[in-house]
């Protein structure tokens, strides 16, 4: 037996249970403790109780909205790049030759399949000086934010970053980067999803990989507002 | 048992079956809390983002190991996130970036405890722990807090109190037993 339940230390296994939850045991002590834990129900209950009590120390910690790229990376890590929503599957076929009618068709297909009643949202994002035409589309059914590039070139060695401005004067929140090729598809968190209706969407020109500071550093090249479309 | 308690357990059990929608719903519900915890432990946004991602990856793969034990499912999530963040903090600090500010009993007494109103709203376990921690000498309670919220090791606690490691450990284990005794009253 190693130090965890040493007789010269007060508390025996019971104190070791608290040390285990606090992460204070040395590696060899952890192994010895876990061997014991596997066959001692009282000790298991002690560990569960300590976890419950100590977790309450986090109660005063303020919630902080996680930046959207975390969910994006997480889903890419767990589910791979193949994750495709229904709308995501349809959208590429519409690329380049899209009409208002075709967009309405997409919306209707989503509707027919019985997804949420929340309307899809759209914003035109145009930068005449660069000949850049982007269309932002948010699909509540898959909680996915999409951007399609209809015209113009992606700036070389730079990244286009998408920002949500919930209300005028609010600090912009990064949604992610416009993909260099193809359709941009970004799963968004509940917090962002809830704020998207009517929100402003800005595109800024950033160093490759996106703003290093978490706030837009480059020029804002276009601005639009997310709103439903009838047709 | 609160509605959110049941809902979160339901989400975890659906995640155990590989339900991605449930996973995203759980993320939407709980990530702000867990990100706050990771930030608190790591005090660094980039590392906290990595820890958060790793914590949810663990939630996805370990959801099947979650056992309903009458305690809050948030505890399971918080414990996973906290432990992940602590591991990252220790890996970082092993590179020499250790910050240990001294534990000074006089400062701790002046340090205002969470407000009475907040305590009144707190759940039973939070209230009990707060009460029992306040029965410990302030510097011992601070050691427990630092161990949990900063992931401080015995070596760091020894530094922070200017005491030998074995002495700190003896003190802290006595205090933990005192805490256990108080909590089981």
Interface residues (C-beta under 8 A of the other chain):
Chain A: X9 X10 X11 X14 X15 X18 X19 X21 X22 X23 X24 X46 X48 X49 X51 X52 X53 X54 X55 X56 X57 X58 X59 X60 X61 X62 X63 X64 X65 X66 X67 X69 X70 X71 X73 X74 X75 X77 X78 X79 X83 X143 X187 X189 X190 X191 X193 X214
Chain B: X20 X23 X24 X25 X27 X28 X29 X31 X32 X33 X34 X35 X36 X37 X39 X40 X45 X49 X52 X53 X56 X57 X60 X69 X71 X72 X74 X75 X76 X78 X79 X82 X83 X86 X114 X118 X122 X123 X125 X126 X128 X129 X130 X144 X145 X147 X148 X149 X151 X153 X154 X169 X170 X172 X173 X174 X176 X177 X179 X180 X183
